[in-house]
Amino acid sequence: MAEIKILCDICQKKAAVHSCKLCGRRVCADHYDAKSGMCSEEKRR
Protein backbone atom coordinates (compact mmCIF):
# COMPACT_ATOMS: atom_id res chain seq x y z
CA MET A 1 0.00 0.00 0.00
CA ALA A 2 1.38 3.42 -0.99
CA GLU A 3 1.96 6.06 1.64
CA ILE A 4 -0.14 9.20 1.17
CA LYS A 5 1.84 12.41 1.61
CA ILE A 6 0.19 15.71 2.34
CA LEU A 7 1.83 18.50 0.38
CA CYS A 8 2.77 21.89 1.77
CA ASP A 9 -0.16 24.33 1.57
CA ILE A 10 2.20 27.07 0.37
CA CYS A 11 4.52 25.49 -2.23
CA GLN A 12 2.57 22.32 -3.08
CA LYS A 13 5.91 20.56 -3.74
CA LYS A 14 7.33 19.16 -0.50
CA ALA A 15 5.71 17.03 2.17
CA ALA A 16 3.95 18.98 4.91
CA VAL A 17 5.58 18.17 8.25
CA HIS A 18 4.41 21.09 10.43
CA SER A 19 1.18 22.97 11.19
CA CYS A 20 1.02 26.72 11.75
CA LYS A 21 -0.26 27.56 15.22
CA LEU A 22 -2.16 30.61 13.90
CA CYS A 23 -3.79 29.62 10.64
CA GLY A 24 -3.49 25.83 10.68
CA ARG A 25 -1.77 25.60 7.29
CA ARG A 26 0.15 22.36 6.85
CA VAL A 27 3.61 23.32 5.61
CA CYS A 28 7.04 21.93 4.75
CA ALA A 29 10.17 22.75 6.74
CA ASP A 30 11.07 25.52 4.26
CA HIS A 31 7.85 27.40 5.04
CA TYR A 32 7.83 26.94 8.82
CA ASP A 33 9.51 28.98 11.54
CA ALA A 34 10.12 26.66 14.48
CA LYS A 35 10.90 29.50 16.87
CA SER A 36 7.50 31.16 16.42
CA GLY A 37 5.52 28.06 15.40
CA MET A 38 4.14 29.95 12.42
CA CYS A 39 4.17 29.43 8.67
CA SER A 40 6.04 31.89 6.46
CA GLU A 41 2.78 33.55 5.37
CA GLU A 42 1.73 34.37 8.96
CA LYS A 43 5.26 35.32 10.00
CA ARG A 44 5.28 37.93 7.22
CA ARG A 45 2.16 39.70 8.55
N, CA, C and O atoms as a Tripos MOL2 file, in Angstrom:
@<TRIPOS>MOLECULE
protein
  180   179    45     0     0
PROTEIN
NO_CHARGES

@<TRIPOS>ATOM
      1 N           0.8370   -1.1860    0.0000 N.3       1 MET1
      2 CA          0.0000    0.0000    0.0000 C.3       1 MET1
      3 C           0.8840    1.2530    0.0000 C.2       1 MET1
      4 O           1.8280    1.3420    0.7850 O.2       1 MET1
      5 N           0.5910    2.2020   -0.8590 N.am      2 ALA2
      6 CA          1.3770    3.4220   -0.9850 C.3       2 ALA2
      7 C           1.0690    4.3880    0.1510 C.2       2 ALA2
      8 O          -0.0700    4.5170    0.5990 O.2       2 ALA2
      9 N           2.1150    5.0570    0.5960 N.am      3 GLU3
     10 CA          1.9590    6.0610    1.6450 C.3       3 GLU3
     11 C           1.4260    7.3540    1.0250 C.2       3 GLU3
     12 O           1.9160    7.8010   -0.0120 O.2       3 GLU3
     13 N           0.4320    7.9440    1.6600 N.am      4 ILE4
     14 CA         -0.1400    9.1970    1.1710 C.3       4 ILE4
     15 C           0.5880   10.3490    1.8640 C.2       4 ILE4
     16 O           0.6410   10.4160    3.0920 O.2       4 ILE4
     17 N           1.1440   11.2450    1.0640 N.am      5 LYS5
     18 CA          1.8450   12.4050    1.6080 C.3       5 LYS5
     19 C           0.9820   13.6350    1.4090 C.2       5 LYS5
     20 O           0.4070   13.8420    0.3400 O.2       5 LYS5
     21 N           0.9000   14.4320    2.4340 N.am      6 ILE6
     22 CA          0.1910   15.7050    2.3410 C.3       6 ILE6
     23 C           1.2160   16.7550    1.9330 C.2       6 ILE6
     24 O           2.2610   16.8960    2.5670 O.2       6 ILE6
     25 N           0.9070   17.4870    0.8720 N.am      7 LEU7
     26 CA          1.8320   18.4980    0.3810 C.3       7 LEU7
     27 C           1.6600   19.8130    1.1270 C.2       7 LEU7
     28 O           0.5900   20.1240    1.6500 O.2       7 LEU7
     29 N           2.7360   20.5650    1.1580 N.am      8 CYS8
     30 CA          2.7680   21.8890    1.7670 C.3       8 CYS8
     31 C           1.6690   22.7740    1.1670 C.2       8 CYS8
     32 O           1.5190   22.8410   -0.0520 O.2       8 CYS8
     33 N           0.9110   23.4450    2.0220 N.am      9 ASP9
     34 CA         -0.1600   24.3290    1.5700 C.3       9 ASP9
     35 C           0.3670   25.5810    0.8630 C.2       9 ASP9
     36 O          -0.4020   26.2800    0.2030 O.2       9 ASP9
     37 N           1.6390   25.8660    0.9880 N.am     10 ILE10
     38 CA          2.2020   27.0650    0.3660 C.3      10 ILE10
     39 C           2.8680   26.7370   -0.9780 C.2      10 ILE10
     40 O           2.5390   27.3490   -1.9940 O.2      10 ILE10
     41 N           3.7930   25.7840   -0.9870 N.am     11 CYS11
     42 CA          4.5180   25.4940   -2.2340 C.3      11 CYS11
     43 C           3.9350   24.3360   -3.0390 C.2      11 CYS11
     44 O           4.1900   24.2260   -4.2380 O.2      11 CYS11
     45 N           3.1660   23.4840   -2.4000 N.am     12 GLN12
     46 CA          2.5680   22.3200   -3.0790 C.3      12 GLN12
     47 C           3.6100   21.3980   -3.7080 C.2      12 GLN12
     48 O           3.3090   20.6940   -4.6720 O.2      12 GLN12
     49 N           4.8430   21.3950   -3.1680 N.am     13 LYS13
     50 CA          5.9050   20.5630   -3.7370 C.3      13 LYS13
     51 C           6.4700   19.5690   -2.7330 C.2      13 LYS13
     52 O           6.6850   18.4030   -3.0640 O.2      13 LYS13
     53 N           6.7100   20.0220   -1.5170 N.am     14 LYS14
     54 CA          7.3250   19.1610   -0.4990 C.3      14 LYS14
     55 C           6.2690   18.6570    0.4790 C.2      14 LYS14
     56 O           5.1720   19.2070    0.5790 O.2      14 LYS14
     57 N           6.6270   17.6100    1.1860 N.am     15 ALA15
     58 CA          5.7090   17.0340    2.1690 C.3      15 ALA15
     59 C           5.5060   17.9950    3.3340 C.2      15 ALA15
     60 O           6.4600   18.5940    3.8310 O.2      15 ALA15
     61 N           4.2730   18.1330    3.7570 N.am     16 ALA16
     62 CA          3.9470   18.9820    4.9090 C.3      16 ALA16
     63 C           4.3020   18.2200    6.1810 C.2      16 ALA16
     64 O           3.8280   17.1050    6.3960 O.2      16 ALA16
     65 N           5.1340   18.8230    7.0160 N.am     17 VAL17
     66 CA          5.5750   18.1690    8.2480 C.3      17 VAL17
     67 C           5.2850   19.0060    9.4920 C.2      17 VAL17
     68 O           5.5590   18.5670   10.6090 O.2      17 VAL17
     69 N           4.7380   20.1950    9.3120 N.am     18 HIS18
     70 CA          4.4120   21.0920   10.4270 C.3      18 HIS18
     71 C           3.0410   21.7170   10.1980 C.2      18 HIS18
     72 O           2.5410   21.7510    9.0740 O.2      18 HIS18
     73 N           2.4400   22.2120   11.2780 N.am     19 SER19
     74 CA          1.1840   22.9670   11.1920 C.3      19 SER19
     75 C           1.3840   24.3160   11.8580 C.2      19 SER19
     76 O           1.9450   24.3990   12.9510 O.2      19 SER19
     77 N           0.9250   25.3680   11.2040 N.am     20 CYS20
     78 CA          1.0150   26.7180   11.7460 C.3      20 CYS20
     79 C           0.0670   26.8530   12.9300 C.2      20 CYS20
     80 O          -1.0930   26.4470   12.8560 O.2      20 CYS20
     81 N           0.5680   27.4250   14.0220 N.am     21 LYS21
     82 CA         -0.2650   27.5620   15.2190 C.3      21 LYS21
     83 C          -1.3270   28.6480   15.0690 C.2      21 LYS21
     84 O          -2.2920   28.6690   15.8320 O.2      21 LYS21
     85 N          -1.1680   29.5520   14.0960 N.am     22 LEU22
     86 CA         -2.1620   30.6130   13.9040 C.3      22 LEU22
     87 C          -3.2410   30.2500   12.8920 C.2      22 LEU22
     88 O          -4.4330   30.3340   13.1850 O.2      22 LEU22
     89 N          -2.8130   29.8470   11.7040 N.am     23 CYS23
     90 CA         -3.7940   29.6210   10.6360 C.3      23 CYS23
     91 C          -4.1070   28.1550   10.3790 C.2      23 CYS23
     92 O          -5.1090   27.8340    9.7410 O.2      23 CYS23
     93 N          -3.2470   27.2570   10.8790 N.am     24 GLY24
     94 CA         -3.4860   25.8310   10.6830 C.3      24 GLY24
     95 C          -2.9750   25.2720    9.3700 C.2      24 GLY24
     96 O          -3.1610   24.0870    9.0940 O.2      24 GLY24
     97 N          -2.3260   26.1080    8.5450 N.am     25 ARG25
     98 CA         -1.7700   25.5960    7.2870 C.3      25 ARG25
     99 C          -0.8040   24.4570    7.5960 C.2      25 ARG25
    100 O          -0.0690   24.5040    8.5820 O.2      25 ARG25
    101 N          -0.8130   23.4470    6.7530 N.am     26 ARG26
    102 CA          0.1540   22.3630    6.8460 C.3      26 ARG26
    103 C           1.2790   22.7040    5.8870 C.2      26 ARG26
    104 O           1.0500   22.8610    4.6870 O.2      26 ARG26
    105 N           2.4900   22.8210    6.4080 N.am     27 VAL27
    106 CA          3.6090   23.3230    5.6130 C.3      27 VAL27
    107 C           4.8610   22.4690    5.7360 C.2      27 VAL27
    108 O           5.0300   21.7130    6.6920 O.2      27 VAL27
    109 N           5.7410   22.6110    4.7360 N.am     28 CYS28
    110 CA          7.0370   21.9260    4.7490 C.3      28 CYS28
    111 C           7.9970   22.7040    5.6560 C.2      28 CYS28
    112 O           7.6800   23.7930    6.1350 O.2      28 CYS28
    113 N           9.1620   22.1240    5.8750 N.am     29 ALA29
    114 CA         10.1660   22.7550    6.7400 C.3      29 ALA29
    115 C          10.6310   24.1030    6.1930 C.2      29 ALA29
    116 O          10.9870   24.9950    6.9630 O.2      29 ALA29
    117 N          10.6290   24.2550    4.8720 N.am     30 ASP30
    118 CA         11.0680   25.5180    4.2550 C.3      30 ASP30
    119 C          10.1110   26.6730    4.5460 C.2      30 ASP30
    120 O          10.5150   27.8350    4.5150 O.2      30 ASP30
    121 N           8.8600   26.3620    4.8240 N.am     31 HIS31
    122 CA          7.8450   27.4000    5.0450 C.3      31 HIS31
    123 C           7.3650   27.4460    6.4940 C.2      31 HIS31
    124 O           6.2550   27.9020    6.7710 O.2      31 HIS31
    125 N           8.1970   26.9760    7.4080 N.am     32 TYR32
    126 CA          7.8330   26.9390    8.8200 C.3      32 TYR32
    127 C           8.9410   27.5460    9.6610 C.2      32 TYR32
    128 O          10.1200   27.2570    9.4590 O.2      32 TYR32
    129 N           8.5520   28.3880   10.6030 N.am     33 ASP33
    130 CA          9.5050   28.9790   11.5400 C.3      33 ASP33
    131 C           9.3080   28.2980   12.8880 C.2      33 ASP33
    132 O           8.3210   28.5470   13.5810 O.2      33 ASP33
    133 N          10.2500   27.4420   13.2520 N.am     34 ALA34
    134 CA         10.1210   26.6560   14.4790 C.3      34 ALA34
    135 C          10.1110   27.5310   15.7350 C.2      34 ALA34
    136 O           9.4520   27.1960   16.7190 O.2      34 ALA34
    137 N          10.8220   28.6250   15.7040 N.am     35 LYS35
    138 CA         10.9000   29.5030   16.8740 C.3      35 LYS35
    139 C           9.5390   30.1130   17.2180 C.2      35 LYS35
    140 O           9.1680   30.1990   18.3880 O.2      35 LYS35
    141 N           8.8020   30.5350   16.1900 N.am     36 SER36
    142 CA          7.4980   31.1580   16.4200 C.3      36 SER36
    143 C           6.3440   30.1620   16.3100 C.2      36 SER36
    144 O           5.2560   30.4070   16.8320 O.2      36 SER36
    145 N           6.5840   29.0330   15.6250 N.am     37 GLY37
    146 CA          5.5200   28.0600   15.4040 C.3      37 GLY37
    147 C           4.5630   28.4660   14.3050 C.2      37 GLY37
    148 O           3.4540   27.9430   14.2020 O.2      37 GLY37
    149 N           5.0120   29.4240   13.4680 N.am     38 MET38
    150 CA          4.1410   29.9500   12.4170 C.3      38 MET38
    151 C           4.6870   29.6310   11.0270 C.2      38 MET38
    152 O           5.8850   29.4240   10.8370 O.2      38 MET38
    153 N           3.7670   29.5990   10.0630 N.am     39 CYS39
    154 CA          4.1730   29.4290    8.6710 C.3      39 CYS39
    155 C           4.7450   30.7490    8.1640 C.2      39 CYS39
    156 O           4.5920   31.7930    8.7990 O.2      39 CYS39
    157 N           5.4040   30.6840    7.0170 N.am     40 SER40
    158 CA          6.0420   31.8860    6.4590 C.3      40 SER40
    159 C           5.0200   32.9600    6.0880 C.2      40 SER40
    160 O           5.3370   34.1490    6.1340 O.2      40 SER40
    161 N           3.8100   32.5650    5.7250 N.am     41 GLU41
    162 CA          2.7760   33.5450    5.3720 C.3      41 GLU41
    163 C           2.3320   34.3390    6.6190 C.2      41 GLU41
    164 O           2.1680   35.5560    6.5400 O.2      41 GLU41
    165 N           2.1410   33.6840    7.7320 N.am     42 GLU42
    166 CA          1.7270   34.3700    8.9620 C.3      42 GLU42
    167 C           2.8730   35.1630    9.5660 C.2      42 GLU42
    168 O           2.6590   36.2430   10.1180 O.2      42 GLU42
    169 N           4.0690   34.6440    9.4660 N.am     43 LYS43
    170 CA          5.2550   35.3180   10.0030 C.3      43 LYS43
    171 C           5.4610   36.6630    9.2930 C.2      43 LYS43
    172 O           5.9360   37.6230    9.9000 O.2      43 LYS43
    173 N           5.1080   36.7240    8.0320 N.am     44 ARG44
    174 CA          5.2800   37.9270    7.2190 C.3      44 ARG44
    175 C           4.3230   39.0380    7.6280 C.2      44 ARG44
    176 O           4.6180   40.2120    7.4020 O.2      44 ARG44
    177 N           3.1950   38.7020    8.2190 N.am     45 ARG45
    178 CA          2.1650   39.7020    8.5530 C.3      45 ARG45
    179 C           2.5710   40.6010    9.6820 C.2      45 ARG45
    180 O           1.8080   41.4850   10.0720 O.2      45 ARG45
@<TRIPOS>BOND
     1     1     2 1
     2     2     3 1
     3     3     4 2
     4     3     5 am
     5     5     6 1
     6     6     7 1
     7     7     8 2
     8     7     9 am
     9     9    10 1
    10    10    11 1
    11    11    12 2
    12    11    13 am
    13    13    14 1
    14    14    15 1
    15    15    16 2
    16    15    17 am
    17    17    18 1
    18    18    19 1
    19    19    20 2
    20    19    21 am
    21    21    22 1
    22    22    23 1
    23    23    24 2
    24    23    25 am
    25    25    26 1
    26    26    27 1
    27    27    28 2
    28    27    29 am
    29    29    30 1
    30    30    31 1
    31    31    32 2
    32    31    33 am
    33    33    34 1
    34    34    35 1
    35    35    36 2
    36    35    37 am
    37    37    38 1
    38    38    39 1
    39    39    40 2
    40    39    41 am
    41    41    42 1
    42    42    43 1
    43    43    44 2
    44    43    45 am
    45    45    46 1
    46    46    47 1
    47    47    48 2
    48    47    49 am
    49    49    50 1
    50    50    51 1
    51    51    52 2
    52    51    53 am
    53    53    54 1
    54    54    55 1
    55    55    56 2
    56    55    57 am
    57    57    58 1
    58    58    59 1
    59    59    60 2
    60    59    61 am
    61    61    62 1
    62    62    63 1
    63    63    64 2
    64    63    65 am
    65    65    66 1
    66    66    67 1
    67    67    68 2
    68    67    69 am
    69    69    70 1
    70    70    71 1
    71    71    72 2
    72    71    73 am
    73    73    74 1
    74    74    75 1
    75    75    76 2
    76    75    77 am
    77    77    78 1
    78    78    79 1
    79    79    80 2
    80    79    81 am
    81    81    82 1
    82    82    83 1
    83    83    84 2
    84    83    85 am
    85    85    86 1
    86    86    87 1
    87    87    88 2
    88    87    89 am
    89    89    90 1
    90    90    91 1
    91    91    92 2
    92    91    93 am
    93    93    94 1
    94    94    95 1
    95    95    96 2
    96    95    97 am
    97    97    98 1
    98    98    99 1
    99    99   100 2
   100    99   101 am
   101   101   102 1
   102   102   103 1
   103   103   104 2
   104   103   105 am
   105   105   106 1
   106   106   107 1
   107   107   108 2
   108   107   109 am
   109   109   110 1
   110   110   111 1
   111   111   112 2
   112   111   113 am
   113   113   114 1
   114   114   115 1
   115   115   116 2
   116   115   117 am
   117   117   118 1
   118   118   119 1
   119   119   120 2
   120   119   121 am
   121   121   122 1
   122   122   123 1
   123   123   124 2
   124   123   125 am
   125   125   126 1
   126   126   127 1
   127   127   128 2
   128   127   129 am
   129   129   130 1
   130   130   131 1
   131   131   132 2
   132   131   133 am
   133   133   134 1
   134   134   135 1
   135   135   136 2
   136   135   137 am
   137   137   138 1
   138   138   139 1
   139   139   140 2
   140   139   141 am
   141   141   142 1
   142   142   143 1
   143   143   144 2
   144   143   145 am
   145   145   146 1
   146   146   147 1
   147   147   148 2
   148   147   149 am
   149   149   150 1
   150   150   151 1
   151   151   152 2
   152   151   153 am
   153   153   154 1
   154   154   155 1
   155   155   156 2
   156   155   157 am
   157   157   158 1
   158   158   159 1
   159   159   160 2
   160   159   161 am
   161   161   162 1
   162   162   163 1
   163   163   164 2
   164   163   165 am
   165   165   166 1
   166   166   167 1
   167   167   168 2
   168   167   169 am
   169   169   170 1
   170   170   171 1
   171   171   172 2
   172   171   173 am
   173   173   174 1
   174   174   175 1
   175   175   176 2
   176   175   177 am
   177   177   178 1
   178   178   179 1
   179   179   180 2
@<TRIPOS>SUBSTRUCTURE
     1 MET1         2 RESIDUE 1 A MET
     2 ALA2         6 RESIDUE 1 A ALA
     3 GLU3        10 RESIDUE 1 A GLU
     4 ILE4        14 RESIDUE 1 A ILE
     5 LYS5        18 RESIDUE 1 A LYS
     6 ILE6        22 RESIDUE 1 A ILE
     7 LEU7        26 RESIDUE 1 A LEU
     8 CYS8        30 RESIDUE 1 A CYS
     9 ASP9        34 RESIDUE 1 A ASP
    10 ILE10       38 RESIDUE 1 A ILE
    11 CYS11       42 RESIDUE 1 A CYS
    12 GLN12       46 RESIDUE 1 A GLN
    13 LYS13       50 RESIDUE 1 A LYS
    14 LYS14       54 RESIDUE 1 A LYS
    15 ALA15       58 RESIDUE 1 A ALA
    16 ALA16       62 RESIDUE 1 A ALA
    17 VAL17       66 RESIDUE 1 A VAL
    18 HIS18       70 RESIDUE 1 A HIS
    19 SER19       74 RESIDUE 1 A SER
    20 CYS20       78 RESIDUE 1 A CYS
    21 LYS21       82 RESIDUE 1 A LYS
    22 LEU22       86 RESIDUE 1 A LEU
    23 CYS23       90 RESIDUE 1 A CYS
    24 GLY24       94 RESIDUE 1 A GLY
    25 ARG25       98 RESIDUE 1 A ARG
    26 ARG26      102 RESIDUE 1 A ARG
    27 VAL27      106 RESIDUE 1 A VAL
    28 CYS28      110 RESIDUE 1 A CYS
    29 ALA29      114 RESIDUE 1 A ALA
    30 ASP30      118 RESIDUE 1 A ASP
    31 HIS31      122 RESIDUE 1 A HIS
    32 TYR32      126 RESIDUE 1 A TYR
    33 ASP33      130 RESIDUE 1 A ASP
    34 ALA34      134 RESIDUE 1 A ALA
    35 LYS35      138 RESIDUE 1 A LYS
    36 SER36      142 RESIDUE 1 A SER
    37 GLY37      146 RESIDUE 1 A GLY
    38 MET38      150 RESIDUE 1 A MET
    39 CYS39      154 RESIDUE 1 A CYS
    40 SER40      158 RESIDUE 1 A SER
    41 GLU41      162 RESIDUE 1 A GLU
    42 GLU42      166 RESIDUE 1 A GLU
    43 LYS43      170 RESIDUE 1 A LYS
    44 ARG44      174 RESIDUE 1 A ARG
    45 ARG45      178 RESIDUE 1 A ARG
